[in-house]
Amino acid sequence: PQVETEDLHYIVVEKGKFVIPGSPTKIEAQSYTSPVTDYASSYVGTSQSYLHAYSSDPAIFGQVMSYNDQDWSAFWTSSTSSRSNPPTSSSIVTGKNVGEDTDVTRGDEIIGWIAIDQSTGSVNGTEFEAFVGASLVQGMDNDPPYSYSFQSLSGMNSNSVAVLTKAGEKGGNYGYAVLWGSNALSGKTVRMALVEDQIGDDERNHVQEQVAVLAFSQAGQARLEAA
């Protein structure tokens, strides 16, 4: 099959709890080994505890960080009360998911996740914005791309960076969020869609979901302050 070249946007944070220098924005990073594998009809995950105390609901971003099993799995997160809802300031579940795969058995994998205050600001001269968007993002077979507007960021371009994580799982079939197109970040806009696997069936329609966005005006690095 033909393989397309894609741009990869990522963020790396040292494990621990920190604040963005010169601002009250809290951020933390955790990891753990997960023996639990979730799939389209089973959402269990692992309840987590924050290192920070958040006064409002943070935005959550995560990834399956290891490759112990050759079969795919991807990160998911929700509140503990309902998989349909995003994590809250006191309620978070994380895990790995295999969607509609007919093989739902996987080995243990390392899950990494980041929590950050929904906020705007700058770090080391780079503007950033973190938020959880409205429930409007759908699948590849619906009518993508789906867009959010930034509150403070503007002039976004091909040098800008954004990471996405679906916040909750309203649909049940699972899907992960991806940036859409060569102009996924432009001006004050981020464009995206949800990807479902095509193992159980070919269609990639998906109900409206919320997506967490962490965006930077440009790529770079910064030293965080320990909290």
C-alpha positions as a printed NumPy array, in Angstrom:
array([[  0.   ,   0.   ,   0.   ],
       [  1.04 ,   3.594,  -0.6  ],
       [  2.352,   5.323,   2.517],
       [  1.998,   9.087,   2.723],
       [  4.533,  11.355,   4.424],
       [  2.948,  13.081,   7.417],
       [  4.04 ,  15.801,   9.818],
       [  4.268,  14.68 ,  13.448],
       [  3.533,  17.137,  16.259],
       [  4.529,  16.123,  19.785],
       [  5.207,  17.397,  23.284],
       [  7.61 ,  15.934,  25.851],
       [  7.37 ,  16.79 ,  29.561],
       [  9.54 ,  15.392,  32.34 ],
       [  7.569,  13.373,  34.91 ],
       [  6.517,  15.497,  37.859],
       [  4.499,  18.617,  38.67 ],
       [  5.484,  22.062,  37.456],
       [  4.242,  25.556,  36.68 ],
       [  4.872,  27.586,  33.528],
       [  7.555,  30.175,  34.485],
       [  6.092,  33.604,  35.121],
       [  2.498,  32.374,  35.168],
       [  0.094,  30.473,  37.438],
       [ -0.452,  27.75 ,  34.805],
       [ -0.029,  24.287,  36.33 ],
       [  1.228,  21.324,  34.314],
       [  2.131,  17.758,  35.253],
       [  3.249,  14.546,  33.588],
       [  2.737,  10.976,  34.765],
       [  3.237,   7.473,  33.414],
       [  2.289,   3.946,  34.468],
       [  2.156,   0.405,  33.094],
       [ -1.34 ,  -0.618,  32.012],
       [ -2.449,  -4.271,  31.901],
       [ -5.982,  -3.149,  30.917],
       [ -7.044,  -3.084,  27.263],
       [-10.306,  -1.36 ,  26.403],
       [-12.309,  -1.698,  23.199],
       [-15.543,  -0.574,  21.553],
       [-17.911,  -2.309,  23.963],
       [-15.748,  -2.171,  27.098],
       [-14.424,   1.028,  28.675],
       [-12.715,   0.341,  32.011],
       [ -9.363,   2.127,  32.022],
       [ -7.471,   3.083,  35.175],
       [ -8.496,   5.829,  37.602],
       [ -5.75 ,   8.379,  38.184],
       [ -4.873,  10.947,  40.84 ],
       [ -3.496,  14.374,  39.981],
       [ -0.249,  15.691,  41.453],
       [ -1.651,  19.241,  41.393],
       [ -4.9  ,  20.511,  42.89 ],
       [ -6.816,  22.102,  39.994],
       [ -9.414,  24.784,  40.607],
       [-11.004,  24.1  ,  37.218],
       [-10.967,  21.202,  34.778],
       [ -7.555,  20.724,  33.123],
       [ -6.886,  19.614,  29.551],
       [ -5.482,  16.08 ,  29.247],
       [ -3.1  ,  14.718,  26.606],
       [ -1.728,  11.198,  26.404],
       [ -0.031,   8.456,  24.431],
       [  0.747,   4.737,  24.504],
       [  4.497,   5.144,  24.997],
       [  5.746,   1.562,  24.64 ],
       [  5.467,  -1.06 ,  21.898],
       [  5.477,  -4.336,  23.809],
       [  2.659,  -5.779,  21.715],
       [  3.042,  -5.648,  17.919],
       [ -0.696,  -4.944,  17.558],
       [ -1.908,  -1.356,  17.743],
       [ -3.514,   0.465,  20.654],
       [ -4.08 ,   4.154,  21.351],
       [ -4.65 ,   6.427,  24.339],
       [ -8.083,   7.389,  25.665],
       [ -9.333,   9.379,  28.645],
       [-12.577,  10.442,  30.316],
       [-14.059,  11.315,  33.68 ],
       [-14.606,   8.48 ,  36.143],
       [-18.37 ,   9.081,  36.243],
       [-18.999,   8.663,  32.504],
       [-16.861,   7.804,  29.5  ],
       [-18.869,  10.393,  27.548],
       [-17.467,  13.27 ,  29.599],
       [-13.992,  14.837,  29.611],
       [-11.832,  14.465,  32.727],
       [-12.6  ,  16.949,  35.481],
       [-10.486,  18.568,  38.193],
       [-11.233,  15.618,  40.498],
       [-12.091,  12.753,  38.14 ],
       [ -9.907,  11.131,  35.489],
       [ -9.615,   7.727,  33.812],
       [ -6.902,   6.885,  31.291],
       [ -6.053,   3.808,  29.288],
       [ -5.281,   2.142,  25.989],
       [ -7.998,   1.259,  23.487],
       [ -8.222,  -0.962,  20.399],
       [-11.575,   0.283,  19.112],
       [-13.418,  -2.177,  16.855],
       [-10.474,  -4.537,  16.442],
       [-11.632,  -8.163,  16.444],
       [ -8.555,  -9.045,  18.523],
       [ -8.91 ,  -7.244,  21.859],
       [ -6.018,  -8.945,  23.665],
       [ -2.892,  -6.851,  24.18 ],
       [  0.227,  -6.99 ,  26.312],
       [  1.013,  -4.488,  29.05 ],
       [  2.011,  -1.055,  27.749],
       [  3.364,   2.145,  29.325],
       [  0.822,   4.957,  29.252],
       [  1.982,   8.558,  29.543],
       [ -0.325,  11.505,  30.178],
       [ -0.082,  15.254,  30.716],
       [ -2.503,  17.565,  32.533],
       [ -2.393,  21.34 ,  32.082],
       [ -4.63 ,  24.197,  33.159],
       [ -6.882,  25.446,  30.386],
       [ -5.045,  28.708,  29.842],
       [ -3.135,  31.049,  27.551],
       [  0.302,  32.56 ,  27.997],
       [  3.887,  32.369,  26.851],
       [  6.861,  30.232,  27.751],
       [ 10.422,  31.064,  26.705],
       [  9.027,  33.605,  24.245],
       [  6.602,  31.151,  22.636],
       [  2.871,  31.729,  22.98 ],
       [  0.711,  28.783,  23.993],
       [ -2.945,  27.961,  24.503],
       [ -4.572,  24.928,  26.147],
       [ -8.299,  24.216,  26.089],
       [-11.02 ,  21.592,  25.704],
       [-13.24 ,  22.409,  22.739],
       [-16.932,  22.   ,  22.085],
       [-18.568,  18.715,  21.112],
       [-18.446,  19.074,  17.327],
       [-15.511,  17.054,  15.945],
       [-16.533,  14.016,  13.864],
       [-15.009,  11.284,  11.738],
       [-13.225,  10.977,   8.414],
       [-16.427,   9.845,   6.663],
       [-18.568,  12.684,   8.003],
       [-17.637,  16.14 ,   6.687],
       [-14.115,  17.073,   7.852],
       [-12.292,  19.192,   8.681],
       [-13.784,  20.423,  11.957],
       [-12.416,  23.622,  13.437],
       [-11.843,  25.37 ,  16.725],
       [-10.808,  29.009,  17.049],
       [ -8.043,  30.044,  19.404],
       [ -8.806,  32.604,  22.068],
       [ -5.423,  34.343,  22.031],
       [ -3.166,  32.67 ,  19.465],
       [ -3.076,  34.243,  16.012],
       [ -0.796,  34.024,  13.019],
       [ -0.552,  30.241,  13.336],
       [  1.329,  28.694,  10.41 ],
       [  3.409,  25.736,   9.265],
       [  5.975,  26.467,  12.006],
       [  3.328,  26.23 ,  14.726],
       [  2.682,  23.079,  16.762],
       [ -0.439,  21.491,  18.256],
       [ -1.197,  18.226,  20.01 ],
       [ -4.713,  16.802,  20.293],
       [ -6.451,  14.249,  22.507],
       [-10.124,  13.356,  22.38 ],
       [-11.783,  14.324,  25.677],
       [-14.225,  11.556,  26.58 ],
       [-15.84 ,   8.946,  24.322],
       [-19.457,   9.641,  23.419],
       [-19.56 ,   7.368,  20.378],
       [-18.412,   4.068,  21.821],
       [-16.562,   2.786,  18.728],
       [-13.431,   4.733,  19.726],
       [-11.505,   7.173,  17.582],
       [ -8.487,   9.389,  18.047],
       [ -8.053,  13.019,  17.034],
       [ -5.705,  14.102,  14.23 ],
       [ -4.757,  17.41 ,  12.633],
       [ -6.311,  17.853,   9.177],
       [ -4.461,  18.912,   6.051],
       [ -1.424,  21.   ,   5.205],
       [ -3.069,  24.09 ,   6.724],
       [ -4.259,  22.416,   9.92 ],
       [ -2.917,  25.428,  11.831],
       [ -3.486,  28.804,  10.236],
       [ -4.403,  32.207,  11.608],
       [ -6.561,  31.642,  14.678],
       [ -7.802,  28.193,  13.578],
       [ -6.992,  24.534,  14.23 ],
       [ -8.553,  21.959,  11.866],
       [ -9.008,  18.326,  12.824],
       [-10.964,  15.072,  12.489],
       [-11.425,  11.758,  14.292],
       [ -9.954,   8.486,  13.012],
       [-11.7  ,   5.161,  13.61 ],
       [-10.023,   1.864,  12.753],
       [-11.377,  -0.132,   9.788],
       [-10.975,  -3.635,  11.183],
       [-14.538,  -4.349,  12.335],
       [-16.052,  -2.377,   9.433],
       [-14.957,   0.052,   6.733],
       [-16.983,   3.123,   7.711],
       [-15.372,   5.958,   9.649],
       [-18.401,   7.968,  10.667],
       [-18.31 ,   9.161,  14.26 ],
       [-20.607,  11.143,  16.534],
       [-19.651,  14.635,  17.704],
       [-16.872,  14.617,  20.286],
       [-14.844,  17.097,  22.323],
       [-11.114,  17.445,  21.686],
       [ -8.412,  18.871,  23.949],
       [ -5.901,  21.13 ,  22.188],
       [ -2.463,  22.289,  23.336],
       [ -0.934,  24.639,  20.771],
       [  2.275,  26.661,  20.49 ],
       [  3.027,  29.511,  18.11 ],
       [  6.287,  27.78 ,  17.184],
       [  8.283,  24.674,  18.037],
       [ 10.838,  24.965,  20.831],
       [ 11.807,  23.987,  24.349],
       [ 11.552,  25.555,  27.783],
       [ 12.515,  24.889,  31.386],
       [  9.522,  24.519,  33.693],
       [  9.522,  25.518,  37.353],
       [  9.112,  22.68 ,  39.858],
       [  6.006,  23.032,  42.014]])
